[in-house]
């Protein structure tokens, strides 16, 4: 799996988790969803994504076959 695909899977999973937390735990978890959306937007403009740094630190290669 490529780094880009891993980031997409991670972002999608975090959105789903935040929606579930909002529904079943507290409405305040909606801010977690807002944070994820903001991070996706700023990443598109700046090219900086904190998740890629975490994945690189865990040993994932930036290139590769998807």
Rosetta constraint file for C-alpha pairs under 8 A:
AtomPair CA 1 CA 5 HARMONIC 6.42 0.50
AtomPair CA 1 CA 6 HARMONIC 6.56 0.50
AtomPair CA 1 CA 64 HARMONIC 6.78 0.50
AtomPair CA 1 CA 65 HARMONIC 6.14 0.50
AtomPair CA 1 CA 66 HARMONIC 4.41 0.50
AtomPair CA 2 CA 6 HARMONIC 6.22 0.50
AtomPair CA 2 CA 61 HARMONIC 7.53 0.50
AtomPair CA 2 CA 62 HARMONIC 6.57 0.50
AtomPair CA 2 CA 63 HARMONIC 5.86 0.50
AtomPair CA 2 CA 64 HARMONIC 5.30 0.50
AtomPair CA 2 CA 65 HARMONIC 6.08 0.50
AtomPair CA 2 CA 66 HARMONIC 5.14 0.50
AtomPair CA 3 CA 7 HARMONIC 6.21 0.50
AtomPair CA 3 CA 52 HARMONIC 7.08 0.50
AtomPair CA 3 CA 55 HARMONIC 7.72 0.50
AtomPair CA 3 CA 60 HARMONIC 7.16 0.50
AtomPair CA 3 CA 61 HARMONIC 6.90 0.50
AtomPair CA 3 CA 62 HARMONIC 5.16 0.50
AtomPair CA 3 CA 63 HARMONIC 6.67 0.50
AtomPair CA 3 CA 64 HARMONIC 7.96 0.50
AtomPair CA 4 CA 8 HARMONIC 6.31 0.50
AtomPair CA 5 CA 9 HARMONIC 6.18 0.50
AtomPair CA 5 CA 66 HARMONIC 7.34 0.50
AtomPair CA 6 CA 10 HARMONIC 6.08 0.50
AtomPair CA 7 CA 11 HARMONIC 6.03 0.50
AtomPair CA 7 CA 51 HARMONIC 6.51 0.50
AtomPair CA 7 CA 52 HARMONIC 6.81 0.50
AtomPair CA 8 CA 12 HARMONIC 6.10 0.50
AtomPair CA 9 CA 13 HARMONIC 6.08 0.50
AtomPair CA 10 CA 14 HARMONIC 6.15 0.50
AtomPair CA 11 CA 15 HARMONIC 6.22 0.50
AtomPair CA 11 CA 36 HARMONIC 7.33 0.50
AtomPair CA 12 CA 16 HARMONIC 6.31 0.50
AtomPair CA 13 CA 17 HARMONIC 6.13 0.50
AtomPair CA 14 CA 18 HARMONIC 6.03 0.50
AtomPair CA 14 CA 36 HARMONIC 7.62 0.50
AtomPair CA 15 CA 19 HARMONIC 6.17 0.50
AtomPair CA 15 CA 33 HARMONIC 5.92 0.50
AtomPair CA 15 CA 36 HARMONIC 6.98 0.50
AtomPair CA 16 CA 20 HARMONIC 6.23 0.50
AtomPair CA 17 CA 21 HARMONIC 6.12 0.50
AtomPair CA 18 CA 22 HARMONIC 6.05 0.50
AtomPair CA 18 CA 29 HARMONIC 6.20 0.50
AtomPair CA 18 CA 30 HARMONIC 6.87 0.50
AtomPair CA 18 CA 32 HARMONIC 6.14 0.50
AtomPair CA 18 CA 33 HARMONIC 5.65 0.50
AtomPair CA 19 CA 23 HARMONIC 6.18 0.50
AtomPair CA 19 CA 29 HARMONIC 7.60 0.50
AtomPair CA 19 CA 30 HARMONIC 7.04 0.50
AtomPair CA 19 CA 33 HARMONIC 6.99 0.50
AtomPair CA 20 CA 24 HARMONIC 6.01 0.50
AtomPair CA 20 CA 25 HARMONIC 7.86 0.50
AtomPair CA 21 CA 25 HARMONIC 5.09 0.50
AtomPair CA 21 CA 26 HARMONIC 6.51 0.50
AtomPair CA 21 CA 27 HARMONIC 7.96 0.50
AtomPair CA 21 CA 29 HARMONIC 6.09 0.50
AtomPair CA 22 CA 26 HARMONIC 5.08 0.50
AtomPair CA 22 CA 27 HARMONIC 4.77 0.50
AtomPair CA 22 CA 28 HARMONIC 6.66 0.50
AtomPair CA 22 CA 29 HARMONIC 4.80 0.50
AtomPair CA 22 CA 30 HARMONIC 5.62 0.50
AtomPair CA 23 CA 27 HARMONIC 6.80 0.50
AtomPair CA 25 CA 29 HARMONIC 7.88 0.50
AtomPair CA 28 CA 32 HARMONIC 7.93 0.50
AtomPair CA 29 CA 33 HARMONIC 6.97 0.50
AtomPair CA 30 CA 34 HARMONIC 6.41 0.50
AtomPair CA 31 CA 35 HARMONIC 6.10 0.50
AtomPair CA 32 CA 36 HARMONIC 6.29 0.50
AtomPair CA 33 CA 37 HARMONIC 6.27 0.50
AtomPair CA 34 CA 38 HARMONIC 6.11 0.50
AtomPair CA 35 CA 39 HARMONIC 6.08 0.50
AtomPair CA 36 CA 40 HARMONIC 6.25 0.50
AtomPair CA 37 CA 41 HARMONIC 6.34 0.50
AtomPair CA 38 CA 42 HARMONIC 6.18 0.50
AtomPair CA 39 CA 43 HARMONIC 5.96 0.50
AtomPair CA 39 CA 49 HARMONIC 7.63 0.50
AtomPair CA 40 CA 44 HARMONIC 6.33 0.50
AtomPair CA 40 CA 49 HARMONIC 7.98 0.50
AtomPair CA 41 CA 45 HARMONIC 6.65 0.50
AtomPair CA 42 CA 46 HARMONIC 5.91 0.50
AtomPair CA 42 CA 47 HARMONIC 7.72 0.50
AtomPair CA 42 CA 48 HARMONIC 7.67 0.50
AtomPair CA 43 CA 47 HARMONIC 4.92 0.50
AtomPair CA 43 CA 48 HARMONIC 5.13 0.50
AtomPair CA 43 CA 49 HARMONIC 5.40 0.50
AtomPair CA 44 CA 48 HARMONIC 7.97 0.50
AtomPair CA 49 CA 53 HARMONIC 7.15 0.50
AtomPair CA 50 CA 54 HARMONIC 6.55 0.50
AtomPair CA 51 CA 55 HARMONIC 6.16 0.50
AtomPair CA 52 CA 56 HARMONIC 6.02 0.50
AtomPair CA 53 CA 57 HARMONIC 6.09 0.50
AtomPair CA 54 CA 58 HARMONIC 6.27 0.50
AtomPair CA 55 CA 59 HARMONIC 6.48 0.50
AtomPair CA 55 CA 60 HARMONIC 5.56 0.50
AtomPair CA 56 CA 60 HARMONIC 5.03 0.50
AtomPair CA 56 CA 61 HARMONIC 6.58 0.50
AtomPair CA 56 CA 62 HARMONIC 7.35 0.50
